[in-house]
Amino acid sequence: MSQQDPLKKSRLGLRGILLACGGVLVASSVFFIPNIGDVGDSTPTTALAQPRTTAAPSDGATVREGAAESSIRSQGAAAGPTEESGTLLPVYWLGEVGDSERLFREYLPAPQGAAREPISDAVQLMTAGQPLDPDYHSPWRPASRITSSISTKNVITVDISSDAVSEQLEEADARLALQQLVYTATAAASNAGLITGGEASSVVVLIDGAAQYRAFGAVDIGGEWTRDPATLAPVWIIDPQEGVEADAGSVTVHGVAPDAAEFVSWQIDRSANGSTEGGSELFRDGRASVSAGEGGQSTYSFSVTLPPGRYGITVSVVAEDGAAQDTKSVVVR
């Protein structure tokens, strides 16, 4: 890791949409300009469920991450009108894959009182928010202060308060937590159009303004951190996200899978009595082919007609280090 100073040059004048304030870039709106791709290059298309500790989600939004742009559109009456829009932020979480933990991603609405700084807001959600999916979690503690900036070299600097890294972790777990931060910060920058298309990005982590700090009591944070693809979960469901409500009819499920996989296996279980209690029974299962992608992650997609009810969706794949899966619970009205 190099030791160059990323604070020497700040990115200014991004078509007049950013303001420099104390060395920190402040986003004045949601940005929809081309940017480099993030894993999966696709966002959810079903209405979002409400996160457990953040503001209620906006009814719809258009976000961009990678070459493909998709609209977050309502599929249920409970989701409200589709013409209103709001900000969705990519946040990475930890989840179990076999005997280890890997990174999964969700899109969450910006929290109440957000500073409208996409990187800082996403990192704040990562430390203080809760994932939609109860299978995910975060080792970070709520940060009392977060600032961020990005240089003309696409070096993101995140300055975070020490209370966020006060949990004592083993070195491997601490490094995974720092990768969680790296992925969240770079995804938020890409999603907001703050990274020049086709260029790599890195993250400098400061703790209480210090470049030399032992985070989680286990890892020295000095230097620039880049994404480690080995920390990503082999497979996960991008859409639908956990707890969404959809109209009865055709529901499309899509997500990411390893490049080496030819197909993913899927299974949909239906609640036996329409509630979360009382067990479930197999509704339908099958396979979906995997389309080649970049960076070790490809995509899959399949559609299933679902009548009203509660469903559990499971997508699994045989990866290099064993079987992996992701699950989501949805309600069809």
N, C-alpha and C positions, 0 to 999 in steps of 0.2 A: 504494500500500500504506500503510495507516495505521500509526501508531506507538504504539498503545495498549499498556499493560502487561498482558499476559494472566496474570501471576502474582499479581495483586492478589486474585483470587477463585479458590479451588480448589473443585472439585466434591466434595462430601462426602455421606455418608448415602445412597448409591444402594442403598436397601433393605438396608443393612447389609452389603453385599458388598465395599465398598472400605474400605481403611484409609489414612489420611493418614500419611505417613512422610517427614519432611524436605521437605515440599512436593511430594512425588511420590506419585501414586496407585498403590497396590499392589493388583493383582488377586489375590483369594484363590481363585478358581475360574474355570471357563469360564462365560460369561454367555449366557443365552438369553432376552433380553428385547427388546421391539421397538426398532427403530432405523431411521435413514434408510437408504435403499437405496444400494448401490454398483453400479457398472456390471456388468451381467450378472445381478444379483440371484439368482444360482444358484451352487451349489457342486458339486464333483465327486461323482458317485455310484458310481464304481468305486474299488476299493481302490488306495491310493497306492503308487507305487514308492518305494524308499528313496532319499532325497537323497544326493548324493555325499559331503557333509561334515557331515551332521547325524545326530541319533539316528535309529534305525529307527522307522518310522511306527507309530502306534497302529493297531489293527486296525479301528477304526471310530469315528466321532464324529458328533454332530449339531451343526452350526454354523448360524448365521443371519446373513445379510447382505442387507438389503432385506426386502421383504414376504414373499418366498417362503422357506420353510424346507425343507431336504432332508437326508436322512440319508446319511452316507458308509457304504455297505454293501459287504460283501465280495462279489465276483463270481468268486472263485477260491480253490481249496483253499490255495494258498500264502499267502493273505492272513490266515488265522487266523479265530478265532471273531468273530462280529459283535456279541456282547453287550458286549465291552469297548469303552471309549471313551477318547478323548484329545483334546488340543487341536490344532486346525488353524489356521494363521495365513495371511492373505492377504499375498503379497509380490509386488511389481511388479518386472519386469526389462526390460532393453532388448533389442530384437531388430530385425533389418533389415526394412525395408519399402521395396522399390525401392532408391533411392539414399540413403535416409535411415534413421534409427532411430526407433522408437516404443516405447511401453510395452505390455507384456503382463503378465498376472497368472497366478500359480499359488497353490495352497494347499499349505503345507508343515507337517509336524509341528513342534511346538516343539522347540528343540534341547535336548540334555542339559544339565542344570543351569540351565535357564531360570528367570528370576525370577518367572514367572507374572504379569508385567506385560504385557498383550497388545500395547500400542504399542511399548514398549521391545524386547520379544522379537521382534516382526516386523521392526523396524528393524535389530536385531542380525543376524537372518537375511539381511536385504538387504545388509549390509556384509560379513559373514563366511561366509555360507552359499553354496551352489551351487544353481542352478536344476536342476530335473529335466530340462528340455529343453536339450540342448546347443546349440541355436540361440540361447539367451538368454544374457545376461551382465550384469555390473554394473561401473560405473567406480569404485564405492566400495571403499576398502580396509578391512580389519577394524578395527572401532572397539574400543578398549580400555575405553571407558566410554560408557554411554548411560543417560540418565534421561528420564522423561517425566511430564507432568502435563496436566490438562485443566481449563479454567475453566468457570464456569456459563454462559458465552457460547459454549461449544463451540470455544474457541480451544485448540488443542493446542500445547504447548511441548515440543520435543525438544532436549535438551542433549546434544551428541555430541562426542567427543574429536576433536582436530584431526588425529590420524593417519588418520581416515576420509576426510578431504578433501585429502590430501597429493598426490594425483595432479594433474598439471598438464593442464588441459583448455582447449579453445577455449570462448569464451563460450556459444555455442549448445549445446555438449555439456554444459557445466556447468549451464546452466538446465534441460536435460532431466534431468540427474542429480538436481537439486533437486526437480523434478516427480516423479521416482521416489520420493523420500522423502515428498513430500506425499501422493501417492496411497497409499503403503504405510501411513503413519501414520493417515490418515483412514479407510482401509478397515479397519484393525485396530480402531480405536475404534468404528466402526459395527458390525463383526462381534461385538464384545464387548458391545454395548449401552450404550456410554458416551456416545453422542451422542443428544440429544433428538430424537425423531422429527419429521421435517419441517423441521428447522433446518439451515442451512448450517454448515460448519466451516472453519477455517483453521489454518495451522500457523506457529508462530514457531520459527525455527531458531536455536539458540545453539551456538557453537563454544567449547568449554572455558569455558562460562558467559558468553561475551561475545556481545552482540547485534550488534556491528559487527565483521564479519570478512569477508575476501575468500576465499570458498570456491573450491577448485580453482585458485586463482591467477587467477580470472576474474570472479567474480560476488560483489557485496556482498550479504550475507544479511539485512540489516536489514528490519524490518517483518513483516507477515503475508503468508504465501503461500497462495494458493488453487489449486484444481485447474484445469488448462488442458486442456479436452477435446481440443484439437488435437494433444496429445502422445500420445494413445492410438492403438494400432494399429487400423486399420479393421475387421479381423476376427481373431478367435482362437478356438481350441477350448478350452472350459472343461472338458469331460468327453468322453472319457477323457483323463487327464493322461499325460504321457510315461512309458513303461515299465510301465504297469499290466498286470496279468494278469487275464483275464476267463474265465468259463466259456463253452464253446461254446454258441452260440445267438444270440438277438437282442441286439445291442449298440447302445445309443443314443448318438449323438454330438450334443452341443449346445454352443452358444457364442454369441458376440456378433458383430454385423455392423452396418454403417452404417444409419441410419434411412432414407436415400435408396434403399437397395438393395431390390429386389423379391425377389431370391433369391440364394443362394450356390451355387456349383458344388462338388461333392465328388468325390473319387476315392479308391478304396481299392486299394492294390497289395499283392500277396501275395508273400512271399519264395519264390523258386523252389525252394530246397532246405531250407526250414525254419530257416535260420540267418541271421545278419546278413551273410553273404558269399554271393556267387554271383548277385547281381542279383535282380530282382523282375519280376512281370508283373501287368498290370491284372486285378483281380478284379471290380470293379464300379464304376460311376460314376453320377452323376445330379445333380439339383438339389434344393434344399430352400428352401421359401418363408421369408421373413423376417417376423417379427411385430413390429409397431411397439412402440417403447419410448420412453424419455425420455433427455434429455441427449446426443443424438446417437448413441446405441447401442441397437440392437434385438437380437432373439435369433432363432436358428434351431435346428431339431432334426430329426433323422432317425434311423431305425433300420435296421440291416442284420443279416441272419443270417450269422454267420461260423463256419465249421468250424475245428477246431484248426489253428494255424499262427501265423506272424509276419506282421504287417501294418503298412503305412504308410498313415496317413490324412491326406489333404490337403483343406483347405477353402479356397476362394479366392473373391474378389469383385472386381468392378471398382468402385473408389472414385473420388472426385473427382480425385485426383492420380495415378491409374493403378491397375494391378492389385496386389492384396495377397493374401497367403495365410499360413496357419499349418499346420504338420505335426506329427503325433504318431506314435510307434511303439508298438504294443501287441502283446501275446502272448495268444493264445486257447488255452486248454488243453482 
